[in-house]
Amino acid sequence: MPTTMDADSGQRVVRPNLVAREALLLWPRRVAVSTATIQEAGLWPVFAVVLGEREPDEDPGVLPLYELLEQPEHLERISVVVGRCHWTIIDPRHALLELSVRATAPVSFEIDIILPARSVLNALDLLARGGTIAITTERHSGTLTPRADIRDALTKLVLISCPPSAELEAVAAAVSEAVC
């Protein structure tokens, strides 16, 4: 598990690493992907990181997140997590990204989610602008079909706001330049 120094307390922090199974870009039907403005990008798309189901021997540090996703009462409301998240490019050679999430309310947890950049290449420019990040599990992601109602879909996600990322912006520009 990665160990870092917490800037606020100066103490060593150990955060669990989870590997994303897939990444989804969720748009409401009324917002066309090709016509998204910067203002719409702040709200849409919702970038969903799909995790595997919780394992019995999973690190206890991720338990609050999985409990939030698994609680039956969660299905009656939208879960918005207060906290911080940011993107890091952890291995440019192998195109690995890391999403670090430090949640403080309604539950507290700290995790690092690793995902291959190739799964998000078509969305790097949108992710670089910041916006809404969602965390969900494979079980819930299976119900996120184009026919799903927006409110119903959002109840299967834990949402957190993510600021713009200069690192992702640079990668998005390089990808765009390579394609042109």
N, C-alpha and C positions, 0 to 999 in steps of 0.2 A: 504494500500500500504506500502511496506517496506521502511523504512527510514534508511539511513546509513550516515556515515561521509565520505566525499570525502577526500582522503589522500592528494591530491594536494592543494586543497583550504581550507580544514578544515571546509567547510560548510556542512550543512545537505542536503542530496540528496534524493528525493522521486522518485522512479522508479515504473512504472506500472508493475503489474504481469499479465502475460498471461499464460493460460494453453494450452499445446500442445494437439492437437486432436490425433495425431499419429506421429510416427517417421519412416522414410524410409532410407534404406541404398542403395545408388545408385552406381552401378558399370557399367562401359562400357562393352559391350559384349566381347571385346578382352582380358579383364583382368579377369581371373578366381578367384573367391573368395578364394578358397583353396590354391592358389599359390601366394598370394599377399606377396610381400617383404616389408620390413620396408620403403624402398624408395617409393614404390607404395602407401603405406598407407599414405604417406605425401600428395599425390595427390588424391588417391582413397582409400576407397570409399568416396563419398560425403555423409555426414550425414545430412539428411533433416528433419527439425522440421516443422511439419505442424500445422499452426494456423487456427482458425476459421476465417470466413470472418469478416471484420470490422463492428462493430455495431455502429449505429448512436450516442450512448452515450459513446462510447469508450473514454478512457483517451486521451487527446490531445497529450500527450507525445509519443504515438505510431503512430500518424498520418503520420509523415515523412516516416516511414517504410511501412505503407500500401499504401501511395501514390507512393512510389518507386515500389511496387508490382503491382499497378493498372494502372500506366501510360502507355498509348498505345505505346509511343516511347520506353519504357523499353523492349517491345517485340522484338525490333530490335537489342538489344545488351545484353551483359552479365553484370549484376550489381555486382561489387565487392565493398564491403564496407570496408573502412579503419577504424580501431578501435581496441578494445580489447574485448575478450570474455574469460570466464573461467567457469569451472564446479564446482559445490559445491554439496555436499550431504546434503540436508536440513533436512531430516528426515530418518535416517537409519532404524528405526522401521517400517515405512510404505514404505520404499524404494522409496523416492522421490528425484529426482535430480533437480537442478536448473542450467540453462544456463544464465549467466549474459552477456549481450551484451551492449557495450558502443561504438556507432559508431560516427565518426567525419566527414566523407566525403563519398560519395557526399552529404549525408544528415546527420543530427545529431539527434540521438535518444538514449535513455537508457531504456532498458527493462530487465526484468527477466522472463524467460520462465520456467515454472514448468512442469516436465514430470515424469511419473512413470518409475522407473528403469526396471521393467519387460518388457517394450516395447523395451529396448535396451540391455538386458542381453547378447544376442548373439554377440553384437558389442562392449562391454565394453573395451576389450583389444585394439581394434582399436581406439576407442575414447580416451583412456588414452594416446595413442601415440601422440595425437594432429592431426591436419589436417584441412580439409575444412568442415566448417559447413554451411548449407544452411537453409534459412528461406523461407517458402512459405505458401500459403493458400490452403484450401481444394479444391477450384475451380481449381487451377493450378496443384495440386498433382494428380487430376483425369486424367490428360493428360500424366503423367509420367509412361508410360507403357514400357515393355521390347522392344517394337518395335519403341519407340521414338528415334529420332536422338539425339546424344549427344548435339550438339549445340542448337537445339530446346529446349531440356530439360533444359539446363542451363539458357536459357532466362526466364524461369519461376521461377527462384530462386534468392534470394539475398544471395551472398556468403561472408563469412568472415573467416579468418584464426583463428584457435584456438590452443594455445600452449598445450604441454603435461600436463596431470593432475595426480599428485601423488595420490590424493584422489581416482580418478577412477581406477588407477592402483592397489591400495590396494583392492578395491572392486572386480575388475576383478580377482585378484589372489584368493580372498576368494571364489568367485563363482566357479572358475576353480577347486579349492581344494575340494569344496563340491560336485562337479559333479564327480570327479575322485574316 
